Amino acid sequence: MSEPNPPPGNIILDEVVPPGRPWGHRLHKGDVLRLVDLEGQQAVDFLCYDAEDPTDRYCATNTVKIQGKLFVDKGTVLYSDLGRALLTIVEDTCGRHDTIYGCCSEANNFLRYGIRGTHSCYANFGEALAQFGLDRSYIVGNVNFFMSVPIAGHGEVVNVFGHSKAGNYVDLRAERDVLAVLSNCPQMHNPCNAYNLTPIRAMIWRPSSNDKSA
């Protein structure tokens, strides 16, 4: 697949995250992280933290309240507990990413489906955070990129099938030094991944000084 809108500037990292696996990296202020849904319909659970004070982490309620909407898309700022801007979505070819459904876990897979022993985004977050010396107490409500969960008339949540297409991507600019972690979701008991786990691509680049788009 050809790379849509190749990123300007110096590429710091370019990796494929295998199906069902975690990933994490430190971003410096001004760096841009691109997440690409390579084959389409692959949910990506995402969290971010102030690198200098990881106790100040992504806050879904602040992000929703400040923007005045339940989903995130181009132009959305991901805010921390202390109201600091962590990342800004500067490009988005999918739109309407979920903020409310959280991550799958062994516990809620049992509560929802009566199944024990499943791999989960919660476990993946724990693995990704460990590389920064952080534990599961740092896991909070997350963004689900490439996943749409609108609210129906009586408050029901609806996981929209087929929301993201192959090649869709989102670009996130670091507004301060940030720890970014994600789980390439291993869920196989609901349609968030179309019952078919696929890889994603994670790229980090540092925009050139004359680039005005990021």
Solvent accessible surface area in square Angstrom, and as a share of the most:
residue,aa,sasa,rsa
1,M,155,0.69
2,S,99,0.64
3,E,41,0.18
4,P,43,0.27
5,N,102,0.53
6,P,99,0.62
7,P,16,0.10
8,P,56,0.35
9,G,33,0.32
10,N,106,0.54
11,I,92,0.47
12,I,79,0.40
13,L,24,0.12
14,D,66,0.34
15,E,74,0.33
16,V,89,0.51
17,V,3,0.02
18,P,71,0.45
19,P,58,0.37
20,G,5,0.05
21,R,94,0.34
22,P,21,0.13
23,W,21,0.07
24,G,11,0.11
25,H,59,0.26
26,R,88,0.32
27,L,0,0.00
28,H,86,0.38
29,K,147,0.62
30,G,27,0.26
31,D,2,0.01
32,V,0,0.00
33,L,0,0.00
34,R,6,0.02
35,L,0,0.00
36,V,2,0.01
37,D,0,0.00
38,L,34,0.17
39,E,102,0.46
40,G,12,0.11
41,Q,18,0.08
42,Q,0,0.00
43,A,0,0.00
44,V,0,0.00
45,D,4,0.02
46,F,1,0.00
47,L,0,0.00
48,C,0,0.00
49,Y,0,0.00
50,D,6,0.03
51,A,12,0.10
52,E,128,0.58
53,D,52,0.27
54,P,31,0.19
55,T,83,0.48
56,D,3,0.01
57,R,50,0.18
58,Y,3,0.01
59,C,19,0.11
60,A,24,0.19
61,T,83,0.48
62,N,39,0.20
63,T,1,0.01
64,V,31,0.18
65,K,152,0.64
66,I,114,0.58
67,Q,53,0.23
68,G,65,0.63
69,K,68,0.29
70,L,85,0.42
71,F,56,0.23
72,V,2,0.01
73,D,32,0.17
74,K,117,0.50
75,G,50,0.48
76,T,1,0.01
77,V,28,0.16
78,L,0,0.00
79,Y,42,0.16
80,S,0,0.00
81,D,68,0.35
82,L,119,0.59
83,G,43,0.41
84,R,86,0.31
85,A,31,0.24
86,L,0,0.00
87,L,0,0.00
88,T,16,0.09
89,I,0,0.00
90,V,24,0.14
91,E,54,0.24
92,D,20,0.10
93,T,65,0.38
94,C,28,0.17
95,G,18,0.17
96,R,96,0.35
97,H,0,0.00
98,D,4,0.02
99,T,7,0.04
100,I,71,0.36
101,Y,71,0.27
102,G,22,0.21
103,C,24,0.14
104,C,12,0.07
105,S,14,0.09
106,E,59,0.27
107,A,58,0.45
108,N,43,0.22
109,N,1,0.01
110,F,78,0.33
111,L,145,0.72
112,R,110,0.40
113,Y,67,0.26
114,G,53,0.51
115,I,60,0.30
116,R,148,0.54
117,G,69,0.66
118,T,29,0.17
119,H,85,0.38
120,S,2,0.02
121,C,0,0.00
122,Y,79,0.30
123,A,51,0.39
124,N,0,0.00
125,F,0,0.00
126,G,22,0.22
127,E,87,0.39
128,A,3,0.02
129,L,0,0.00
130,A,64,0.49
131,Q,109,0.49
132,F,56,0.24
133,G,70,0.67
134,L,20,0.10
135,D,83,0.43
136,R,172,0.63
137,S,76,0.49
138,Y,44,0.17
139,I,24,0.12
140,V,41,0.24
141,G,44,0.42
142,N,1,0.00
143,V,1,0.00
144,N,1,0.01
145,F,0,0.00
146,F,1,0.00
147,M,16,0.07
148,S,3,0.02
149,V,12,0.07
150,P,34,0.21
151,I,77,0.39
152,A,39,0.31
153,G,82,0.79
154,H,176,0.79
155,G,48,0.46
156,E,89,0.40
157,V,64,0.37
158,V,72,0.41
159,N,30,0.16
160,V,55,0.32
161,F,127,0.53
162,G,24,0.23
163,H,42,0.19
164,S,3,0.02
165,K,129,0.55
166,A,57,0.44
167,G,14,0.14
168,N,18,0.09
169,Y,2,0.01
170,V,0,0.00
171,D,6,0.03
172,L,0,0.00
173,R,65,0.24
174,A,1,0.01
175,E,44,0.20
176,R,77,0.28
177,D,37,0.19
178,V,0,0.00
179,L,9,0.05
180,A,0,0.00
181,V,0,0.00
182,L,0,0.00
183,S,0,0.00
184,N,0,0.00
185,C,5,0.03
186,P,14,0.09
187,Q,4,0.02
188,M,84,0.38
189,H,65,0.29
190,N,17,0.09
191,P,37,0.23
192,C,7,0.04
193,N,1,0.00
194,A,33,0.25
195,Y,116,0.44
196,N,88,0.45
197,L,51,0.25
198,T,7,0.04
199,P,32,0.20
200,I,0,0.00
201,R,53,0.19
202,A,0,0.00
203,M,3,0.01
204,I,1,0.01
205,W,7,0.02
206,R,98,0.36
207,P,33,0.21
208,S,45,0.29
209,S,116,0.75
210,N,119,0.61
211,D,32,0.17
212,K,179,0.76
213,S,88,0.57
214,A,32,0.25
